[in-house]
Amino acid sequence: MPDALPSELSAAPAGPASGEALLSMRDVSIRFGGVVALDNVSFDIRPGEILGLIGPNGAGKTTCFNAMTGVYAPTSGQVLFRGESIGGQKRFSITKRGIARTFQNIRLFGNMTALENILVGADANHSTGVATALFRLPRHRREERQGHARARELLDFMGLSARADELARNLPYGDQRRLEIARALATDPTLLCLDEPAAGFNPAEKRELMALIRRIRDQGYTVLLIEHDMRLVMGVTDRIVVLEFGRKIAEGAPEDIRNDPAVIAAYLGVDEDAS
């Protein structure tokens, strides 16, 4: 893989002023009937950082992602992006604001090629409408050329150039994971949310993924990472937020989280109050 993002993506969209949060969860609760999936969860994501969101199965991690990306509207509390509430907004609107995500279970268009999948992401920021596309007006043709150029560069960045014309369903599992990240980057996000991107990866692939995440961050993007592999999380994040049963139980630097009694109890099932 190359050492830097493609030239067109070398500078991420500008974030908020220094010291301000890019995204804030403010006392967010989500309930499904009598089930409390998130319970008054608050934390900030700072511009340019890699924030890890961890916790045992069922802790509420993906529900957090879904609240940020418009899948679920908070039952109470607020999700703020660049200081503005985005809770309850449509998913396409949140994507246009600058939040992109991948999924636990890969969601590619299997009958489309790798190139076409990335073009879908690039199309999220196109401004031309149906009439402009039907009549092939200059503005539409210009955006189409720019989208193809960006898609080709992202394929190269992910090491997928040779597979550009292969159907997504025929790609090896690791390549499908990388393709989904490429499609998310094609939307030109400020905040990239990765939901268990290392699932199914072997150790070598995990090391490559860590290097990829660092390179993305080093270009000015902000990354939110859900991941079960603690070695990967501890090795790549700047800060970590820990959830258990829908509540935040810890937040801090990786070395602090590693030794936090409440976190150890959550993962190992021991009583942190025990002597």
Residue frames as qw, qx, qy, qz and C-alpha x, y, z in Angstrom:
[[0.000, 0.887, 0.462, 0.000, 0.00, 0.00, 0.00],
 [0.348, 0.606, -0.064, 0.712, 1.19, 3.55, -0.64],
 [0.398, -0.187, -0.535, 0.721, 2.18, 5.74, 2.27],
 [0.127, 0.250, 0.200, -0.939, -0.35, 8.52, 1.68],
 [0.489, 0.566, 0.600, -0.283, -3.90, 8.97, 0.55],
 [0.497, 0.505, 0.470, 0.527, -4.57, 9.86, -3.10],
 [0.255, 0.069, -0.009, 0.964, -3.80, 13.46, -3.97],
 [0.288, -0.485, -0.376, -0.736, -7.46, 14.46, -4.25],
 [0.695, -0.602, -0.358, -0.161, -8.07, 13.19, -0.73],
 [0.602, 0.173, -0.444, 0.641, -4.83, 14.36, 0.85],
 [0.044, -0.131, 0.389, -0.911, -6.62, 16.96, 2.96],
 [0.093, -0.487, -0.863, 0.098, -9.73, 15.97, 4.88],
 [0.116, -0.761, -0.351, -0.534, -12.65, 18.42, 5.04],
 [0.076, 0.429, -0.432, 0.789, -12.05, 21.05, 7.68],
 [0.454, -0.453, -0.747, 0.173, -13.23, 20.14, 11.16],
 [0.289, -0.917, -0.258, -0.095, -14.28, 22.44, 13.98],
 [0.083, 0.851, -0.368, 0.366, -11.95, 24.92, 15.61],
 [0.502, 0.235, -0.736, 0.389, -9.13, 23.48, 17.70],
 [0.068, -0.097, 0.682, -0.722, -10.30, 22.33, 21.12],
 [0.666, 0.070, 0.121, -0.733, -13.91, 21.78, 20.06],
 [0.572, 0.027, 0.819, -0.046, -15.48, 18.34, 19.71],
 [0.174, 0.105, -0.687, -0.698, -16.18, 17.12, 16.20],
 [0.589, -0.330, -0.595, -0.437, -18.99, 14.86, 17.43],
 [0.157, -0.250, 0.655, -0.696, -20.59, 14.78, 20.87],
 [0.487, -0.391, -0.761, -0.176, -22.90, 12.26, 22.47],
 [0.131, -0.307, 0.367, -0.868, -24.83, 14.13, 25.15],
 [0.427, 0.005, 0.689, -0.586, -26.74, 11.93, 27.62],
 [0.547, 0.180, -0.543, -0.611, -27.97, 9.74, 24.76],
 [0.486, -0.010, 0.815, -0.315, -30.44, 6.98, 25.62],
 [0.502, 0.148, -0.589, -0.615, -32.04, 4.56, 23.18],
 [0.481, -0.016, 0.764, -0.429, -34.84, 2.25, 24.25],
 [0.405, 0.017, -0.737, -0.540, -36.59, -0.50, 22.34],
 [0.689, -0.467, -0.478, -0.282, -39.75, -1.11, 24.35],
 [0.689, -0.721, 0.043, -0.057, -38.50, -2.17, 27.76],
 [0.863, -0.019, 0.045, 0.504, -34.94, -2.78, 26.57],
 [0.085, -0.962, 0.143, 0.217, -32.42, -0.02, 27.27],
 [0.860, 0.364, 0.022, 0.357, -29.73, -0.25, 24.58],
 [0.408, 0.352, -0.229, 0.811, -27.97, 3.00, 25.59],
 [0.457, -0.750, -0.462, 0.120, -28.36, 4.63, 28.99],
 [0.175, -0.979, 0.020, 0.101, -27.33, 8.32, 29.26],
 [0.809, -0.013, 0.193, 0.555, -24.10, 7.88, 27.29],
 [0.116, 0.987, -0.055, -0.095, -21.88, 10.95, 26.90],
 [0.673, -0.327, 0.326, 0.578, -18.48, 11.33, 25.22],
 [0.297, 0.857, -0.145, -0.395, -16.74, 13.51, 22.63],
 [0.832, 0.206, 0.289, 0.426, -14.81, 12.66, 19.49],
 [0.182, -0.803, 0.141, 0.549, -12.02, 15.17, 18.95],
 [0.622, 0.753, -0.140, -0.165, -10.84, 16.30, 15.50],
 [0.420, 0.685, -0.593, 0.054, -7.97, 14.24, 14.09],
 [0.368, -0.421, 0.778, -0.288, -7.98, 11.46, 16.69],
 [0.558, -0.016, -0.791, -0.250, -8.58, 7.73, 16.55],
 [0.491, -0.301, 0.469, -0.670, -11.15, 6.93, 19.23],
 [0.294, -0.004, -0.952, -0.087, -11.81, 3.33, 20.18],
 [0.647, -0.228, 0.140, -0.714, -15.27, 2.25, 21.33],
 [0.389, 0.155, -0.907, 0.034, -15.09, -1.11, 23.09],
 [0.571, -0.216, 0.452, -0.651, -17.08, -3.34, 25.39],
 [0.348, -0.001, 0.937, -0.024, -18.37, -6.91, 25.73],
 [0.086, -0.281, -0.779, -0.553, -20.98, -8.26, 23.32],
 [0.257, -0.703, -0.647, -0.149, -24.27, -6.44, 23.79],
 [0.384, -0.373, -0.302, 0.789, -22.63, -3.40, 25.39],
 [0.208, 0.864, 0.349, -0.296, -24.25, -0.95, 22.96],
 [0.364, -0.405, 0.403, 0.735, -21.32, -0.16, 20.67],
 [0.185, 0.255, 0.703, 0.637, -23.11, -0.61, 17.35],
 [0.058, -0.811, -0.582, 0.039, -26.17, 1.15, 18.75],
 [0.255, -0.715, 0.039, 0.650, -23.89, 4.17, 19.30],
 [0.237, -0.107, 0.616, 0.743, -22.83, 3.99, 15.65],
 [0.066, 0.533, 0.774, 0.336, -26.45, 3.72, 14.59],
 [0.135, -0.850, -0.382, 0.337, -27.38, 6.80, 16.63],
 [0.252, -0.578, 0.263, 0.731, -24.56, 8.79, 15.02],
 [0.107, -0.123, 0.708, 0.687, -25.38, 7.73, 11.46],
 [0.466, 0.100, -0.122, -0.871, -29.15, 8.10, 11.43],
 [0.381, -0.097, -0.899, -0.191, -30.20, 4.47, 11.75],
 [0.378, -0.591, -0.686, 0.193, -31.78, 5.14, 15.17],
 [0.081, -0.718, 0.009, -0.691, -33.10, 8.39, 16.62],
 [0.188, 0.113, -0.729, 0.649, -32.19, 8.88, 20.30],
 [0.355, -0.634, -0.685, -0.047, -35.03, 8.32, 22.74],
 [0.278, -0.952, -0.094, 0.089, -33.49, 11.14, 24.77],
 [0.554, -0.518, 0.296, 0.580, -30.30, 13.20, 24.68],
 [0.442, 0.852, -0.083, -0.267, -28.51, 14.69, 21.70],
 [0.779, 0.020, 0.334, 0.531, -25.99, 13.73, 19.05],
 [0.110, 0.937, -0.043, -0.329, -24.10, 16.85, 17.96],
 [0.759, 0.163, 0.308, 0.549, -21.88, 17.07, 14.87],
 [0.329, 0.306, 0.091, 0.889, -19.93, 20.30, 14.45],
 [0.042, 0.100, 0.417, -0.903, -22.12, 21.71, 17.20],
 [0.551, 0.031, -0.190, -0.812, -25.43, 20.97, 15.45],
 [0.634, -0.028, 0.685, -0.359, -27.93, 18.30, 16.43],
 [0.363, 0.272, -0.723, -0.522, -28.18, 15.43, 13.95],
 [0.259, 0.077, 0.912, -0.308, -30.37, 13.09, 15.99],
 [0.510, 0.519, 0.596, -0.340, -33.22, 11.76, 13.87],
 [0.322, 0.664, -0.331, -0.589, -31.86, 13.07, 10.56],
 [0.928, 0.345, 0.027, -0.141, -31.96, 10.86, 7.47],
 [0.823, -0.258, 0.322, 0.390, -28.93, 8.74, 6.74],
 [0.608, 0.515, 0.257, 0.547, -28.17, 10.40, 3.40],
 [0.062, -0.949, -0.016, -0.307, -28.25, 13.81, 5.08],
 [0.658, -0.693, 0.267, 0.125, -25.76, 12.69, 7.73],
 [0.808, 0.097, 0.328, 0.480, -23.49, 11.27, 5.02],
 [0.367, 0.762, 0.170, 0.506, -23.53, 14.62, 3.22],
 [0.355, -0.922, 0.091, -0.125, -22.61, 16.34, 6.49],
 [0.285, 0.707, -0.620, 0.185, -19.41, 14.29, 6.61],
 [0.557, -0.348, 0.699, -0.281, -19.98, 11.05, 8.55],
 [0.711, 0.293, -0.553, -0.320, -19.29, 7.72, 6.82],
 [0.628, -0.383, 0.612, -0.289, -19.35, 4.20, 8.21],
 [0.428, 0.191, -0.853, -0.229, -18.68, 0.55, 7.52],
 [0.798, -0.292, -0.006, -0.527, -20.66, -2.35, 8.99],
 [0.579, -0.372, 0.713, -0.134, -20.03, -5.47, 11.07],
 [0.688, 0.267, 0.663, 0.126, -21.49, -7.54, 8.25],
 [0.212, -0.211, 0.453, 0.840, -20.08, -6.37, 4.93],
 [0.431, 0.681, 0.503, -0.314, -22.69, -4.50, 2.89],
 [0.085, -0.363, 0.537, 0.756, -21.38, -4.28, -0.64],
 [0.730, 0.440, 0.026, -0.522, -23.37, -4.49, -3.86],
 [0.677, -0.229, 0.680, 0.162, -22.36, -8.01, -4.80],
 [0.673, 0.490, 0.511, 0.214, -23.44, -7.83, -8.44],
 [0.246, 0.965, -0.085, 0.035, -21.50, -4.59, -9.02],
 [0.753, 0.335, -0.296, 0.482, -17.77, -4.37, -9.64],
 [0.560, -0.422, -0.291, 0.651, -15.29, -3.05, -7.10],
 [0.190, 0.089, 0.167, 0.963, -15.04, 0.18, -9.13],
 [0.300, -0.519, -0.497, -0.628, -18.81, 0.57, -9.30],
 [0.573, -0.595, -0.524, 0.206, -19.14, 0.09, -5.54],
 [0.411, -0.325, -0.143, 0.840, -16.77, 2.99, -4.90],
 [0.008, 0.266, 0.380, 0.886, -18.57, 5.12, -7.48],
 [0.406, -0.661, -0.597, -0.201, -21.72, 4.70, -5.38],
 [0.511, -0.581, -0.303, 0.557, -19.87, 6.35, -2.51],
 [0.287, -0.084, 0.193, 0.935, -18.51, 9.13, -4.71],
 [0.098, -0.495, -0.591, -0.630, -22.02, 9.81, -6.00],
 [0.354, -0.653, -0.595, 0.307, -23.15, 10.79, -2.48],
 [0.233, -0.616, -0.084, 0.748, -21.65, 14.25, -2.94],
 [0.228, 0.228, 0.571, 0.755, -22.69, 14.86, -6.53],
 [0.161, 0.405, 0.320, -0.841, -24.92, 17.88, -7.00],
 [0.296, 0.113, -0.558, -0.767, -26.41, 17.07, -10.41],
 [0.627, 0.122, 0.507, -0.579, -29.97, 15.81, -10.67],
 [0.666, 0.255, 0.699, 0.049, -31.85, 13.38, -12.90],
 [0.517, 0.832, 0.173, -0.107, -32.46, 15.86, -15.71],
 [0.001, 0.850, -0.491, -0.189, -28.79, 16.86, -15.80],
 [0.473, -0.282, 0.823, 0.137, -27.77, 13.21, -16.00],
 [0.669, 0.475, 0.569, -0.061, -30.35, 12.35, -18.69],
 [0.475, 0.879, 0.045, -0.010, -29.16, 15.11, -20.97],
 [0.833, -0.023, 0.024, 0.552, -25.48, 14.50, -20.16],
 [0.068, 0.982, 0.010, 0.175, -24.89, 18.15, -19.41],
 [0.475, 0.601, -0.464, 0.446, -21.30, 19.38, -18.85],
 [0.367, -0.590, 0.481, -0.534, -21.67, 19.58, -15.08],
 [0.939, -0.141, 0.209, -0.234, -22.78, 15.96, -14.90],
 [0.864, 0.402, -0.215, 0.213, -19.95, 14.78, -17.15],
 [0.165, 0.686, -0.492, 0.510, -17.42, 16.69, -15.03],
 [0.604, -0.461, 0.467, -0.453, -18.66, 15.12, -11.79],
 [0.989, 0.101, 0.045, -0.102, -18.67, 11.70, -13.45],
 [0.658, 0.550, -0.376, 0.351, -15.01, 12.11, -14.50],
 [0.124, -0.631, 0.529, -0.554, -14.05, 13.29, -11.02],
 [0.833, -0.278, 0.292, -0.379, -15.87, 10.32, -9.44],
 [0.956, 0.254, -0.120, 0.085, -14.06, 7.83, -11.66],
 [0.406, 0.633, -0.461, 0.470, -10.69, 9.43, -10.91],
 [0.411, -0.548, 0.488, -0.540, -11.31, 9.31, -7.18],
 [0.952, -0.094, 0.151, -0.249, -12.51, 5.70, -7.34],
 [0.833, 0.415, -0.286, 0.231, -9.38, 4.64, -9.24],
 [0.144, 0.637, -0.523, 0.548, -7.13, 6.36, -6.71],
 [0.644, -0.415, 0.415, -0.491, -8.90, 4.71, -3.80],
 [0.990, 0.117, -0.044, -0.068, -8.62, 1.31, -5.45],
 [0.611, 0.533, -0.421, 0.408, -4.90, 1.92, -5.79],
 [0.202, -0.611, 0.480, -0.596, -4.62, 3.07, -2.18],
 [0.809, -0.256, 0.356, -0.392, -6.34, -0.10, -0.97],
 [0.208, -0.374, 0.876, 0.222, -4.26, -2.34, -3.21],
 [0.588, 0.357, 0.689, -0.227, -7.32, -3.30, -5.23],
 [0.284, 0.597, -0.316, -0.681, -6.50, -1.81, -8.65],
 [0.093, 0.203, -0.908, -0.355, -6.11, -5.22, -10.26],
 [0.062, 0.353, 0.925, -0.128, -9.60, -6.16, -9.06],
 [0.191, 0.236, 0.058, -0.951, -11.39, -3.02, -10.24],
 [0.544, 0.116, -0.427, -0.713, -13.59, -4.89, -12.74],
 [0.286, -0.082, -0.951, 0.079, -14.30, -7.96, -10.59],
 [0.529, -0.589, -0.389, -0.471, -17.72, -8.39, -9.01],
 [0.254, -0.608, 0.486, -0.574, -17.63, -7.52, -5.31],
 [0.894, -0.245, 0.180, -0.330, -19.12, -10.89, -4.38],
 [0.935, 0.257, -0.177, 0.170, -16.17, -12.68, -5.99],
 [0.185, 0.743, -0.469, 0.440, -13.49, -10.80, -4.06],
 [0.571, -0.072, -0.711, 0.405, -11.64, -12.49, -1.18],
 [0.420, -0.756, -0.492, 0.099, -12.98, -11.58, 2.24],
 [0.467, -0.489, -0.072, 0.733, -10.12, -9.24, 3.16],
 [0.182, 0.119, 0.406, 0.888, -10.49, -7.38, -0.13],
 [0.217, -0.671, -0.606, -0.368, -14.20, -6.95, 0.50],
 [0.463, -0.707, -0.331, 0.418, -13.40, -5.35, 3.86],
 [0.362, -0.302, 0.172, 0.865, -10.96, -2.94, 2.24],
 [0.056, 0.380, 0.587, 0.713, -13.42, -2.17, -0.53],
 [0.286, -0.779, -0.555, -0.056, -16.05, -1.17, 2.01],
 [0.414, -0.631, -0.096, 0.649, -13.59, 1.26, 3.64],
 [0.269, -0.012, 0.433, 0.860, -12.75, 2.66, 0.19],
 [0.074, -0.607, -0.637, -0.469, -16.43, 3.23, -0.55],
 [0.369, -0.803, -0.388, 0.262, -16.84, 5.06, 2.76],
 [0.409, -0.447, 0.133, 0.784, -13.82, 7.26, 2.01],
 [0.237, 0.310, 0.579, 0.715, -15.28, 8.07, -1.40],
 [0.137, -0.830, -0.524, -0.131, -18.01, 10.11, 0.32],
 [0.280, 0.531, -0.208, 0.772, -15.31, 12.56, 1.51],
 [0.591, -0.694, -0.410, -0.032, -16.08, 12.17, 5.23],
 [0.054, -0.754, 0.415, -0.506, -14.70, 14.18, 8.10],
 [0.531, -0.362, 0.669, -0.374, -15.51, 11.33, 10.51],
 [0.617, 0.210, -0.706, -0.275, -14.95, 7.73, 9.42],
 [0.673, -0.327, 0.476, -0.462, -16.69, 5.12, 11.61],
 [0.473, 0.311, -0.810, -0.151, -15.30, 1.59, 11.32],
 [0.789, -0.283, 0.253, -0.482, -17.44, -1.18, 12.80],
 [0.808, -0.248, 0.532, 0.051, -15.20, -4.21, 13.50],
 [0.545, 0.723, -0.326, -0.272, -13.06, -3.80, 10.35],
 [0.050, 0.531, -0.846, 0.008, -10.63, -6.55, 11.45],
 [0.791, -0.015, 0.476, -0.384, -13.31, -9.24, 11.80],
 [0.929, 0.314, 0.196, -0.008, -12.06, -12.37, 10.04],
 [0.380, 0.827, -0.401, 0.104, -8.57, -10.97, 9.44],
 [0.896, -0.092, -0.249, 0.355, -5.41, -12.95, 10.10],
 [0.526, -0.671, -0.061, 0.519, -2.57, -11.38, 12.14],
 [0.430, -0.026, 0.358, 0.829, -0.76, -10.04, 9.06],
 [0.018, 0.619, 0.533, 0.576, -3.94, -8.44, 7.74],
 [0.401, -0.837, -0.350, 0.124, -4.58, -6.86, 11.13],
 [0.511, -0.447, 0.101, 0.727, -1.13, -5.27, 11.10],
 [0.243, 0.252, 0.488, 0.799, -1.82, -3.87, 7.63],
 [0.186, -0.771, -0.539, -0.283, -5.17, -2.54, 8.84],
 [0.476, -0.726, -0.197, 0.456, -3.53, -0.75, 11.77],
 [0.399, -0.200, 0.293, 0.846, -1.11, 0.94, 9.38],
 [0.072, 0.493, 0.599, 0.627, -3.99, 1.89, 7.07],
 [0.305, -0.832, -0.463, 0.008, -6.01, 3.47, 9.90],
 [0.467, -0.591, -0.008, 0.657, -2.99, 5.48, 11.02],
 [0.314, 0.046, 0.444, 0.838, -2.39, 6.74, 7.48],
 [0.072, -0.688, -0.591, -0.415, -6.00, 7.80, 7.12],
 [0.406, -0.827, -0.295, 0.252, -5.81, 9.70, 10.42],
 [0.513, -0.378, 0.163, 0.754, -2.48, 11.26, 9.49],
 [0.204, 0.336, 0.495, 0.775, -4.17, 12.89, 6.49],
 [0.159, -0.112, 0.161, -0.968, -6.49, 14.81, 8.84],
 [0.611, -0.305, -0.540, -0.492, -9.45, 12.45, 9.07],
 [0.418, -0.354, 0.593, -0.590, -11.04, 11.53, 12.39],
 [0.544, 0.041, -0.809, -0.217, -11.66, 7.82, 13.02],
 [0.644, -0.307, 0.421, -0.559, -14.09, 6.07, 15.36],
 [0.446, 0.278, -0.843, -0.116, -13.26, 2.38, 15.75],
 [0.831, -0.268, 0.281, -0.399, -15.31, -0.47, 17.16],
 [0.608, 0.414, -0.677, -0.010, -13.16, -3.57, 17.46],
 [0.890, -0.428, -0.014, -0.156, -12.95, -6.71, 19.60],
 [0.836, 0.173, -0.233, 0.465, -9.25, -7.32, 19.00],
 [0.426, -0.887, -0.067, 0.167, -7.73, -5.58, 22.02],
 [0.644, -0.259, 0.282, 0.663, -4.19, -5.73, 20.66],
 [0.320, 0.494, 0.438, 0.679, -5.33, -3.79, 17.60],
 [0.208, -0.899, -0.315, -0.220, -7.35, -1.29, 19.66],
 [0.584, -0.733, 0.030, 0.347, -4.55, -0.66, 22.15],
 [0.631, -0.126, 0.356, 0.677, -2.02, -0.31, 19.35],
 [0.283, 0.406, 0.474, 0.728, -3.83, 2.18, 17.13],
 [0.182, -0.843, -0.451, -0.232, -6.13, 4.40, 19.23],
 [0.164, 0.483, -0.287, 0.811, -5.46, 7.71, 20.97],
 [0.380, -0.176, 0.518, -0.746, -8.31, 7.33, 23.46],
 [0.290, -0.173, -0.923, -0.184, -10.83, 4.62, 24.34],
 [0.541, -0.207, 0.200, -0.791, -14.44, 4.71, 25.55],
 [0.141, 0.005, -0.988, 0.056, -15.74, 1.55, 27.24],
 [0.621, -0.192, -0.090, -0.754, -19.40, 0.54, 27.36],
 [0.103, -0.031, -0.981, 0.162, -21.09, -2.17, 29.40],
 [0.025, 0.554, 0.818, -0.149, -24.82, -2.91, 29.32],
 [0.152, 0.795, 0.433, 0.397, -25.42, 0.37, 27.52],
 [0.332, -0.938, -0.028, 0.097, -23.57, 2.55, 30.04],
 [0.478, 0.688, -0.393, 0.379, -20.18, 4.20, 29.78],
 [0.823, -0.541, -0.123, 0.125, -17.93, 2.72, 32.46],
 [0.601, -0.486, 0.211, 0.598, -14.54, 4.16, 31.49],
 [0.513, 0.837, 0.082, 0.171, -12.80, 6.63, 29.19],
 [0.381, -0.824, 0.331, 0.257, -9.13, 7.44, 28.77],
 [0.267, 0.676, -0.650, -0.223, -5.80, 6.66, 27.16],
 [0.840, 0.120, -0.504, -0.162, -5.15, 3.02, 26.17],
 [0.417, 0.228, -0.742, 0.473, -2.67, 2.43, 29.00],
 [0.315, -0.159, 0.480, -0.803, -5.21, 3.69, 31.55],
 [0.806, 0.031, -0.128, -0.577, -8.02, 1.58, 30.11],
 [0.671, 0.238, -0.701, 0.041, -5.82, -1.51, 30.12],
 [0.319, 0.054, -0.757, 0.567, -5.44, -1.28, 33.91],
 [0.423, -0.270, 0.093, -0.860, -8.90, 0.02, 34.82],
 [0.208, -0.013, 0.919, -0.334, -10.58, -2.35, 37.36],
 [0.596, 0.396, 0.358, -0.599, -14.06, -1.71, 35.94],
 [0.586, 0.537, -0.447, -0.411, -12.89, -2.62, 32.44],
 [0.133, 0.304, -0.941, 0.072, -11.15, -5.76, 33.68],
 [0.393, 0.145, 0.758, -0.499, -14.32, -6.75, 35.49],
 [0.640, 0.474, 0.042, -0.603, -16.46, -6.18, 32.39],
 [0.575, 0.504, -0.584, -0.271, -14.27, -8.39, 30.23],
 [0.296, 0.261, -0.899, 0.188, -13.25, -11.05, 32.72],
 [0.658, -0.446, -0.482, -0.368, -16.36, -11.22, 34.85],
 [0.531, -0.157, -0.598, 0.580, -14.58, -10.49, 38.12],
 [0.284, -0.884, -0.371, 0.002, -15.81, -8.22, 40.90],
 [0.404, 0.605, -0.196, 0.658, -13.76, -5.02, 40.86],
 [0.417, -0.721, 0.194, -0.518, -14.71, -4.48, 44.51],
 [0.954, -0.241, -0.167, 0.062, -13.34, -7.83, 45.57],
 [0.332, -0.840, 0.425, 0.052, -10.22, -7.73, 47.72]]
